[in-house]
Amino acid sequence: MAVGPGADVLVLDDRAAPAAGPLPWRFFTDGVMGGLSRGRVSLEAVDGRPAMCLQGRVSLENNGGFLQMALEVPAAAAAADPGWSAVELDLRGNGRRYGVHLRTDALTLPWQSYRAAVDAPPRWQRVRLPFTSFVPYRTSAPFEAGALRRIGVLAIGEAFDAQVCVGRVALVR
């Protein structure tokens, strides 16, 4: 993570700057609920840029429907300054729409999140998603930036071949 006092950006993960100590990404599928989606997360060079990539096939069979790669946010990162107003992603995809889900300390059930969608064109782009654009899902808890603990990128809700890569994740004012 890279940030200075009063900075407008807190870079949580930048695959182009591994010396900054990139955070680990985790992989989840609907298999935890009996779904049949299959995929993987891998570190790859995409158009000459290092990135974490989510790839696979989303299946709606057997009550399935998602693949997810998630970045765990250290408690000290978000809590140090609860004034963050958005999450910023450098991403590249296959022209499909993907979900961005946030989780905070206030969420205790695995299906709870704050959700937004993003289009991932087949070229690198920087996307800024204001926290106000995230919709609470199965929770009445208000979103608190200082309690942010996970940022997930998901292929969700329809059967398709997923391919989305993230090169950088940051919190911004």
C-alpha positions as CSV (number, residue, x, y, z in Angstrom):
1,M,0.0,0.0,0.0
2,A,1.2,3.5,-0.8
3,V,-0.1,6.6,0.8
4,G,1.1,9.7,2.5
5,P,-0.5,12.0,5.1
6,G,-3.4,13.8,3.5
7,A,-3.1,12.0,0.2
8,D,-6.0,11.8,-2.1
9,V,-5.3,8.2,-3.2
10,L,-4.6,5.1,-1.2
11,V,-3.2,2.4,-3.6
12,L,-4.2,-1.0,-2.1
13,D,-2.8,-3.1,-4.9
14,D,-0.8,-2.2,-8.0
15,R,0.5,-5.2,-9.9
16,A,3.0,-2.9,-11.8
17,A,4.7,-2.0,-8.5
18,P,5.2,-5.3,-6.7
19,A,7.8,-3.7,-4.4
20,A,4.9,-1.9,-2.8
21,G,3.7,-5.2,-1.3
22,P,0.6,-6.2,-3.3
23,L,-2.1,-7.7,-1.2
24,P,-3.4,-11.3,-1.8
25,W,-6.4,-12.0,-3.8
26,R,-8.8,-14.8,-3.0
27,F,-11.0,-16.9,-5.4
28,F,-14.6,-18.0,-4.7
29,T,-17.2,-19.8,-6.8
30,D,-20.8,-20.7,-6.4
31,G,-19.5,-24.2,-5.6
32,V,-19.8,-23.3,-1.9
33,M,-23.6,-23.5,-2.5
34,G,-23.7,-26.4,-4.9
35,G,-23.3,-24.3,-8.1
36,L,-21.3,-25.5,-11.1
37,S,-19.4,-22.5,-12.2
38,R,-15.7,-23.1,-12.9
39,G,-12.8,-20.7,-13.1
40,R,-9.5,-19.5,-11.7
41,V,-7.6,-16.4,-10.7
42,S,-4.1,-16.0,-12.0
43,L,-1.3,-13.3,-12.2
44,E,-0.8,-12.6,-15.9
45,A,0.7,-10.0,-18.2
46,V,-2.1,-8.5,-20.3
47,D,-1.2,-6.1,-23.0
48,G,2.2,-5.8,-21.3
49,R,0.7,-5.0,-17.9
50,P,0.8,-7.3,-14.9
51,A,-2.7,-8.0,-13.5
52,M,-4.8,-10.4,-11.5
53,C,-7.2,-12.1,-13.9
54,L,-10.5,-13.9,-13.2
55,Q,-11.4,-16.4,-15.9
56,G,-13.9,-19.1,-16.3
57,R,-17.4,-20.1,-17.1
58,V,-20.4,-18.9,-15.1
59,S,-23.1,-21.5,-14.9
60,L,-26.7,-21.0,-13.6
61,E,-27.2,-24.7,-13.2
62,N,-27.9,-26.1,-9.7
63,N,-28.7,-22.7,-8.3
64,G,-25.2,-21.3,-9.3
65,G,-24.2,-18.1,-10.9
66,F,-20.9,-16.5,-9.9
67,L,-17.1,-16.4,-10.0
68,Q,-15.3,-13.9,-7.7
69,M,-11.8,-12.6,-7.1
70,A,-11.6,-10.6,-3.9
71,L,-9.0,-8.3,-2.5
72,E,-8.8,-8.3,1.3
73,V,-8.4,-4.8,2.7
74,P,-6.3,-4.6,5.9
75,A,-8.3,-3.0,8.7
76,A,-5.7,-0.3,9.2
77,A,-5.8,0.8,5.6
78,A,-9.5,2.0,5.5
79,A,-9.8,2.8,9.1
80,A,-6.8,5.1,9.2
81,D,-8.9,7.6,7.2
82,P,-12.6,7.0,6.9
83,G,-12.9,10.0,4.4
84,W,-12.5,7.9,1.3
85,S,-15.3,8.4,-1.2
86,A,-14.7,5.9,-4.0
87,V,-12.9,2.8,-5.2
88,E,-10.8,3.1,-8.3
89,L,-10.0,0.1,-10.5
90,D,-7.7,-0.3,-13.6
91,L,-9.4,-3.1,-15.5
92,R,-9.6,-4.8,-18.8
93,G,-12.2,-7.4,-19.8
94,N,-13.9,-9.1,-22.6
95,G,-16.6,-6.4,-23.2
96,R,-19.0,-7.9,-20.5
97,R,-20.5,-6.3,-17.4
98,Y,-19.1,-7.4,-14.1
99,G,-20.0,-6.8,-10.5
100,V,-18.0,-4.9,-7.9
101,H,-19.0,-5.9,-4.4
102,L,-17.8,-4.3,-1.2
103,R,-17.9,-5.9,2.3
104,T,-17.4,-4.2,5.6
105,D,-17.1,-5.2,9.3
106,A,-20.9,-4.7,9.7
107,L,-21.7,-7.6,7.3
108,T,-21.8,-10.9,9.0
109,L,-23.6,-13.2,6.4
110,P,-21.7,-14.3,3.3
111,W,-24.3,-13.1,0.8
112,Q,-24.4,-9.5,2.2
113,S,-22.6,-6.8,0.3
114,Y,-22.8,-3.3,-1.3
115,R,-23.0,-3.7,-5.1
116,A,-22.2,-1.8,-8.2
117,A,-21.7,-2.9,-11.8
118,V,-18.9,-2.0,-14.3
119,D,-18.4,-2.6,-18.0
120,A,-15.0,-4.1,-18.8
121,P,-14.0,-3.3,-22.4
122,P,-11.2,-5.1,-24.2
123,R,-8.7,-2.3,-23.4
124,W,-7.3,-1.0,-20.1
125,Q,-9.4,1.7,-18.5
126,R,-9.5,3.4,-15.1
127,V,-12.9,3.3,-13.5
128,R,-13.9,5.3,-10.4
129,L,-17.0,4.0,-8.5
130,P,-18.2,6.4,-5.8
131,F,-19.4,4.6,-2.7
132,T,-22.7,6.4,-3.1
133,S,-23.3,4.3,-6.3
134,F,-23.1,1.0,-4.4
135,V,-26.5,-0.5,-3.5
136,P,-26.9,-2.5,-0.2
137,Y,-27.7,-6.1,-0.8
138,R,-29.5,-8.1,1.9
139,T,-28.4,-5.6,4.6
140,S,-29.8,-2.5,6.2
141,A,-26.4,-1.5,7.6
142,P,-25.2,1.8,6.1
143,F,-21.9,1.7,4.2
144,E,-18.9,3.0,6.2
145,A,-15.7,3.5,4.3
146,G,-13.6,3.1,7.4
147,A,-15.0,-0.4,7.9
148,L,-14.2,-1.6,4.4
149,R,-12.6,-5.1,4.4
150,R,-13.1,-6.6,1.0
151,I,-13.4,-5.5,-2.6
152,G,-14.7,-8.2,-5.0
153,V,-14.8,-8.4,-8.7
154,L,-17.5,-10.8,-9.9
155,A,-18.9,-12.5,-13.0
156,I,-22.4,-13.0,-11.8
157,G,-26.0,-13.5,-12.6
158,E,-25.9,-15.0,-16.2
159,A,-24.2,-17.9,-17.9
160,F,-21.2,-16.6,-19.8
161,D,-17.4,-16.9,-20.3
162,A,-15.7,-14.5,-17.9
163,Q,-12.4,-12.8,-18.4
164,V,-11.7,-9.7,-16.4
165,C,-8.3,-8.4,-15.2
166,V,-7.4,-5.8,-12.6
167,G,-4.1,-4.1,-12.6
168,R,-4.6,-1.6,-9.8
169,V,-7.1,-1.0,-6.9
170,A,-7.2,2.3,-4.9
171,L,-9.4,4.2,-2.5
172,V,-9.8,7.9,-3.5
173,R,-11.2,11.0,-1.9
